[in-house]
Amino acid sequence: MLSRPVSWFLLAFGVWSWFVWITFVKNLWKDSSGLAFDDAGDPTGYFWIHLLLAITSFLLGSAIGLIGIRGLRASRRN
């Protein structure tokens, strides 16, 4: 069983992950520097790699947050 402080930390990490990576993808989508989209408006390799990184990090953060929630629920029962 996880301790309450560890469970809260994991939950906070999951929430932070949602905030950071959703913000990152919004900013990536609006990129006008030429890195994410070429002159024709098509996504570049930079866009796809960073989108994959964001999705992976978002999913891992969500799983970590879920572990934190389960730890908090388990600590309430005991």
N, CA, C and O atoms as a GROMACS GRO file, in nm:
protein
  312
    1MET      N    1   0.085  -0.118   0.000
    1MET     CA    2   0.000   0.000   0.000
    1MET      C    3   0.090   0.125   0.000
    1MET      O    4   0.194   0.128   0.065
    2LEU      N    5   0.048   0.225  -0.073
    2LEU     CA    6   0.120   0.352  -0.079
    2LEU      C    7   0.084   0.440   0.040
    2LEU      O    8  -0.028   0.437   0.090
    3SER      N    9   0.180   0.518   0.084
    3SER     CA   10   0.150   0.613   0.191
    3SER      C   11   0.066   0.728   0.134
    3SER      O   12   0.064   0.749   0.012
    4ARG      N   13   0.000   0.800   0.221
    4ARG     CA   14  -0.082   0.913   0.176
    4ARG      C   15   0.001   1.020   0.107
    4ARG      O   16  -0.041   1.070   0.002
    5PRO      N   17   0.118   1.059   0.160
    5PRO     CA   18   0.198   1.161   0.090
    5PRO      C   19   0.241   1.117  -0.050
    5PRO      O   20   0.241   1.197  -0.144
    6VAL      N   21   0.278   0.990  -0.064
    6VAL     CA   22   0.318   0.940  -0.195
    6VAL      C   23   0.198   0.938  -0.290
    6VAL      O   24   0.210   0.975  -0.407
    7SER      N   25   0.084   0.897  -0.240
    7SER     CA   26  -0.038   0.896  -0.322
    7SER      C   27  -0.074   1.036  -0.368
    7SER      O   28  -0.111   1.056  -0.484
    8TRP      N   29  -0.064   1.135  -0.277
    8TRP     CA   30  -0.092   1.273  -0.315
    8TRP      C   31   0.008   1.324  -0.418
    8TRP      O   32  -0.029   1.395  -0.512
    9PHE      N   33   0.134   1.287  -0.402
    9PHE     CA   34   0.236   1.326  -0.499
    9PHE      C   35   0.204   1.270  -0.637
    9PHE      O   36   0.212   1.341  -0.737
   10LEU      N   37   0.169   1.142  -0.642
   10LEU     CA   38   0.136   1.080  -0.771
   10LEU      C   39   0.014   1.144  -0.835
   10LEU      O   40   0.011   1.166  -0.956
   11LEU      N   41  -0.086   1.173  -0.755
   11LEU     CA   42  -0.205   1.241  -0.806
   11LEU      C   43  -0.169   1.380  -0.859
   11LEU      O   44  -0.215   1.419  -0.966
   12ALA      N   45  -0.088   1.454  -0.784
   12ALA     CA   46  -0.047   1.588  -0.827
   12ALA      C   47   0.034   1.580  -0.956
   12ALA      O   48   0.020   1.665  -1.044
   13PHE      N   49   0.117   1.478  -0.969
   13PHE     CA   50   0.194   1.460  -1.092
   13PHE      C   51   0.101   1.436  -1.210
   13PHE      O   52   0.124   1.489  -1.319
   14GLY      N   53  -0.002   1.356  -1.189
   14GLY     CA   54  -0.099   1.330  -1.296
   14GLY      C   55  -0.172   1.456  -1.339
   14GLY      O   56  -0.190   1.480  -1.459
   15VAL      N   57  -0.213   1.538  -1.243
   15VAL     CA   58  -0.282   1.664  -1.274
   15VAL      C   59  -0.186   1.758  -1.348
   15VAL      O   60  -0.224   1.821  -1.446
   16TRP      N   61  -0.063   1.767  -1.299
   16TRP     CA   62   0.038   1.850  -1.364
   16TRP      C   63   0.060   1.805  -1.507
   16TRP      O   64   0.074   1.887  -1.597
   17SER      N   65   0.064   1.675  -1.529
   17SER     CA   66   0.085   1.620  -1.662
   17SER      C   67  -0.028   1.663  -1.757
   17SER      O   68  -0.002   1.701  -1.871
   18TRP      N   69  -0.152   1.656  -1.710
   18TRP     CA   70  -0.264   1.699  -1.792
   18TRP      C   71  -0.247   1.845  -1.831
   18TRP      O   72  -0.261   1.880  -1.948
   19PHE      N   73  -0.218   1.929  -1.734
   19PHE     CA   74  -0.205   2.072  -1.760
   19PHE      C   75  -0.091   2.101  -1.858
   19PHE      O   76  -0.110   2.172  -1.957
   20VAL      N   77   0.026   2.047  -1.831
   20VAL     CA   78   0.144   2.078  -1.912
   20VAL      C   79   0.130   2.025  -2.054
   20VAL      O   80   0.156   2.098  -2.149
   21TRP      N   81   0.092   1.901  -2.070
   21TRP     CA   82   0.093   1.842  -2.204
   21TRP      C   83  -0.023   1.889  -2.289
   21TRP      O   84  -0.009   1.899  -2.411
   22ILE      N   85  -0.138   1.916  -2.230
   22ILE     CA   86  -0.247   1.973  -2.310
   22ILE      C   87  -0.209   2.113  -2.355
   22ILE      O   88  -0.235   2.150  -2.470
   23THR      N   89  -0.148   2.191  -2.268
   23THR     CA   90  -0.101   2.324  -2.306
   23THR      C   91   0.005   2.314  -2.415
   23THR      O   92   0.004   2.393  -2.510
   24PHE      N   93   0.096   2.219  -2.403
   24PHE     CA   94   0.201   2.200  -2.503
   24PHE      C   95   0.141   2.170  -2.641
   24PHE      O   96   0.183   2.228  -2.741
   25VAL      N   97   0.044   2.080  -2.646
   25VAL     CA   98  -0.016   2.043  -2.775
   25VAL      C   99  -0.092   2.162  -2.834
   25VAL      O  100  -0.087   2.183  -2.956
   26LYS      N  101  -0.160   2.239  -2.752
   26LYS     CA  102  -0.227   2.360  -2.803
   26LYS      C  103  -0.126   2.456  -2.865
   26LYS      O  104  -0.150   2.511  -2.972
   27ASN      N  105  -0.014   2.476  -2.796
   27ASN     CA  106   0.089   2.564  -2.849
   27ASN      C  107   0.156   2.506  -2.973
   27ASN      O  108   0.189   2.581  -3.065
   28LEU      N  109   0.174   2.377  -2.977
   28LEU     CA  110   0.231   2.311  -3.094
   28LEU      C  111   0.139   2.330  -3.214
   28LEU      O  112   0.185   2.356  -3.326
   29TRP      N  113   0.010   2.315  -3.191
   29TRP     CA  114  -0.089   2.327  -3.298
   29TRP      C  115  -0.092   2.469  -3.356
   29TRP      O  116  -0.116   2.487  -3.476
   30LYS      N  117  -0.068   2.569  -3.271
   30LYS     CA  118  -0.072   2.709  -3.314
   30LYS      C  119   0.065   2.760  -3.358
   30LYS      O  120   0.080   2.880  -3.384
   31ASP      N  121   0.165   2.673  -3.367
   31ASP     CA  122   0.302   2.714  -3.399
   31ASP      C  123   0.308   2.787  -3.534
   31ASP      O  124   0.257   2.738  -3.635
   32SER      N  125   0.370   2.902  -3.533
   32SER     CA  126   0.386   2.977  -3.658
   32SER      C  127   0.533   3.001  -3.691
   32SER      O  128   0.564   3.080  -3.779
   33SER      N  129   0.622   2.931  -3.621
   33SER     CA  130   0.765   2.951  -3.644
   33SER      C  131   0.816   2.875  -3.766
   33SER      O  132   0.927   2.900  -3.812
   34GLY      N  133   0.737   2.783  -3.817
   34GLY     CA  134   0.780   2.703  -3.930
   34GLY      C  135   0.836   2.568  -3.890
   34GLY      O  136   0.871   2.487  -3.976
   35LEU      N  137   0.846   2.541  -3.761
   35LEU     CA  138   0.896   2.412  -3.717
   35LEU      C  139   0.791   2.302  -3.727
   35LEU      O  140   0.819   2.193  -3.776
   36ALA      N  141   0.669   2.331  -3.682
   36ALA     CA  142   0.564   2.229  -3.676
   36ALA      C  143   0.492   2.211  -3.810
   36ALA      O  144   0.444   2.102  -3.840
   37PHE      N  145   0.486   2.316  -3.888
   37PHE     CA  146   0.416   2.310  -4.017
   37PHE      C  147   0.503   2.375  -4.124
   37PHE      O  148   0.568   2.476  -4.100
   38ASP      N  149   0.502   2.315  -4.243
   38ASP     CA  150   0.580   2.373  -4.352
   38ASP      C  151   0.503   2.487  -4.417
   38ASP      O  152   0.396   2.525  -4.371
   39ASP      N  153   0.558   2.541  -4.525
   39ASP     CA  154   0.496   2.656  -4.592
   39ASP      C  155   0.358   2.625  -4.649
   39ASP      O  156   0.274   2.715  -4.662
   40ALA      N  157   0.334   2.500  -4.682
   40ALA     CA  158   0.204   2.459  -4.736
   40ALA      C  159   0.103   2.430  -4.625
   40ALA      O  160  -0.014   2.404  -4.653
   41GLY      N  161   0.148   2.436  -4.498
   41GLY     CA  162   0.058   2.409  -4.386
   41GLY      C  163   0.052   2.264  -4.345
   41GLY      O  164  -0.030   2.226  -4.262
   42ASP      N  165   0.139   2.182  -4.404
   42ASP     CA  166   0.141   2.039  -4.369
   42ASP      C  167   0.229   2.015  -4.246
   42ASP      O  168   0.330   2.083  -4.229
   43PRO      N  169   0.191   1.919  -4.161
   43PRO     CA  170   0.272   1.889  -4.042
   43PRO      C  171   0.410   1.837  -4.082
   43PRO      O  172   0.424   1.764  -4.180
   44THR      N  173   0.511   1.875  -4.005
   44THR     CA  174   0.648   1.830  -4.029
   44THR      C  175   0.682   1.715  -3.936
   44THR      O  176   0.601   1.677  -3.851
   45GLY      N  177   0.800   1.660  -3.952
   45GLY     CA  178   0.848   1.556  -3.862
   45GLY      C  179   0.854   1.606  -3.718
   45GLY      O  180   0.824   1.532  -3.624
   46TYR      N  181   0.895   1.732  -3.702
   46TYR     CA  182   0.900   1.794  -3.570
   46TYR      C  183   0.763   1.786  -3.502
   46TYR      O  184   0.752   1.752  -3.384
   47PHE      N  185   0.658   1.818  -3.578
   47PHE     CA  186   0.522   1.813  -3.524
   47PHE      C  187   0.487   1.672  -3.479
   47PHE      O  188   0.439   1.654  -3.367
   48TRP      N  189   0.511   1.572  -3.564
   48TRP     CA  190   0.470   1.435  -3.532
   48TRP      C  191   0.547   1.377  -3.415
   48TRP      O  192   0.490   1.309  -3.329
   49ILE      N  193   0.677   1.404  -3.409
   49ILE     CA  194   0.758   1.354  -3.297
   49ILE      C  195   0.711   1.417  -3.166
   49ILE      O  196   0.696   1.348  -3.066
   50HIS      N  197   0.689   1.547  -3.167
   50HIS     CA  198   0.647   1.614  -3.044
   50HIS      C  199   0.504   1.580  -3.005
   50HIS      O  200   0.472   1.576  -2.886
   51LEU      N  201   0.419   1.556  -3.102
   51LEU     CA  202   0.283   1.512  -3.070
   51LEU      C  203   0.288   1.373  -3.007
   51LEU      O  204   0.216   1.347  -2.910
   52LEU      N  205   0.370   1.284  -3.060
   52LEU     CA  206   0.385   1.150  -3.003
   52LEU      C  207   0.442   1.158  -2.861
   52LEU      O  208   0.397   1.087  -2.772
   53LEU      N  209   0.541   1.243  -2.841
   53LEU     CA  210   0.597   1.264  -2.708
   53LEU      C  211   0.490   1.314  -2.610
   53LEU      O  212   0.482   1.267  -2.497
   54ALA      N  213   0.410   1.410  -2.655
   54ALA     CA  214   0.306   1.466  -2.569
   54ALA      C  215   0.200   1.362  -2.534
   54ALA      O  216   0.159   1.352  -2.418
   55ILE      N  217   0.157   1.284  -2.632
   55ILE     CA  218   0.055   1.182  -2.607
   55ILE      C  219   0.108   1.076  -2.511
   55ILE      O  220   0.038   1.036  -2.418
   56THR      N  221   0.231   1.032  -2.533
   56THR     CA  222   0.291   0.932  -2.444
   56THR      C  223   0.303   0.985  -2.302
   56THR      O  224   0.268   0.915  -2.207
   57SER      N  225   0.351   1.107  -2.287
   57SER     CA  226   0.366   1.166  -2.154
   57SER      C  227   0.232   1.188  -2.088
   57SER      O  228   0.218   1.170  -1.967
   58PHE      N  229   0.132   1.228  -2.166
   58PHE     CA  230  -0.003   1.247  -2.114
   58PHE      C  231  -0.060   1.114  -2.062
   58PHE      O  232  -0.119   1.109  -1.954
   59LEU      N  233  -0.042   1.008  -2.139
   59LEU     CA  234  -0.095   0.878  -2.097
   59LEU      C  235  -0.021   0.825  -1.974
   59LEU      O  236  -0.084   0.771  -1.883
   60LEU      N  237   0.110   0.840  -1.970
   60LEU     CA  238   0.185   0.796  -1.852
   60LEU      C  239   0.148   0.878  -1.730
   60LEU      O  240   0.133   0.823  -1.621
   61GLY      N  241   0.133   1.009  -1.747
   61GLY     CA  242   0.090   1.094  -1.636
   61GLY      C  243  -0.048   1.056  -1.585
   61GLY      O  244  -0.074   1.058  -1.465
   62SER      N  245  -0.136   1.022  -1.678
   62SER     CA  246  -0.271   0.979  -1.639
   62SER      C  247  -0.265   0.849  -1.558
   62SER      O  248  -0.335   0.835  -1.458
   63ALA      N  249  -0.183   0.755  -1.603
   63ALA     CA  250  -0.170   0.628  -1.531
   63ALA      C  251  -0.111   0.650  -1.392
   63ALA      O  252  -0.156   0.589  -1.295
   64ILE      N  253  -0.011   0.738  -1.382
   64ILE     CA  254   0.050   0.768  -1.252
   64ILE      C  255  -0.052   0.835  -1.160
   64ILE      O  256  -0.059   0.803  -1.041
   65GLY      N  257  -0.132   0.927  -1.214
   65GLY     CA  258  -0.236   0.991  -1.135
   65GLY      C  259  -0.340   0.891  -1.087
   65GLY      O  260  -0.388   0.901  -0.974
   66LEU      N  261  -0.373   0.795  -1.172
   66LEU     CA  262  -0.469   0.691  -1.134
   66LEU      C  263  -0.414   0.605  -1.020
   66LEU      O  264  -0.489   0.567  -0.930
   67ILE      N  265  -0.287   0.575  -1.024
   67ILE     CA  266  -0.224   0.500  -0.914
   67ILE      C  267  -0.235   0.581  -0.785
   67ILE      O  268  -0.262   0.525  -0.678
   68GLY      N  269  -0.215   0.713  -0.794
   68GLY     CA  270  -0.229   0.799  -0.676
   68GLY      C  271  -0.371   0.798  -0.621
   68GLY      O  272  -0.390   0.793  -0.500
   69ILE      N  273  -0.470   0.803  -0.709
   69ILE     CA  274  -0.610   0.798  -0.666
   69ILE      C  275  -0.639   0.666  -0.595
   69ILE      O  276  -0.702   0.663  -0.490
   70ARG      N  277  -0.593   0.558  -0.654
   70ARG     CA  278  -0.616   0.426  -0.592
   70ARG      C  279  -0.546   0.416  -0.457
   70ARG      O  280  -0.600   0.356  -0.363
   71GLY      N  281  -0.427   0.474  -0.447
   71GLY     CA  282  -0.357   0.474  -0.318
   71GLY      C  283  -0.433   0.552  -0.212
   71GLY      O  284  -0.439   0.509  -0.097
   72LEU      N  285  -0.491   0.666  -0.251
   72LEU     CA  286  -0.569   0.745  -0.155
   72LEU      C  287  -0.696   0.672  -0.113
   72LEU      O  288  -0.733   0.673   0.004
   73ARG      N  289  -0.761   0.608  -0.208
   73ARG     CA  290  -0.881   0.531  -0.174
   73ARG      C  291  -0.848   0.416  -0.080
   73ARG      O  292  -0.922   0.389   0.015
   74ALA      N  293  -0.737   0.347  -0.106
   74ALA     CA  294  -0.698   0.235  -0.020
   74ALA      C  295  -0.662   0.282   0.120
   74ALA      O  296  -0.688   0.212   0.217
   75SER      N  297  -0.602   0.399   0.131
   75SER     CA  298  -0.564   0.448   0.264
   75SER      C  299  -0.686   0.492   0.346
   75SER      O  300  -0.682   0.491   0.469
   76ARG      N  301  -0.792   0.530   0.279
   76ARG     CA  302  -0.916   0.567   0.350
   76ARG      C  303  -0.984   0.446   0.409
   76ARG      O  304  -1.047   0.456   0.515
   77ARG      N  305  -0.973   0.332   0.344
   77ARG     CA  306  -1.039   0.210   0.391
   77ARG      C  307  -0.970   0.152   0.513
   77ARG      O  308  -1.031   0.079   0.591
   78ASN      N  309  -0.844   0.183   0.529
   78ASN     CA  310  -0.768   0.125   0.642
   78ASN      C  311  -0.762   0.215   0.759
   78ASN      O  312  -0.702   0.181   0.861
   0.00000   0.00000   0.00000
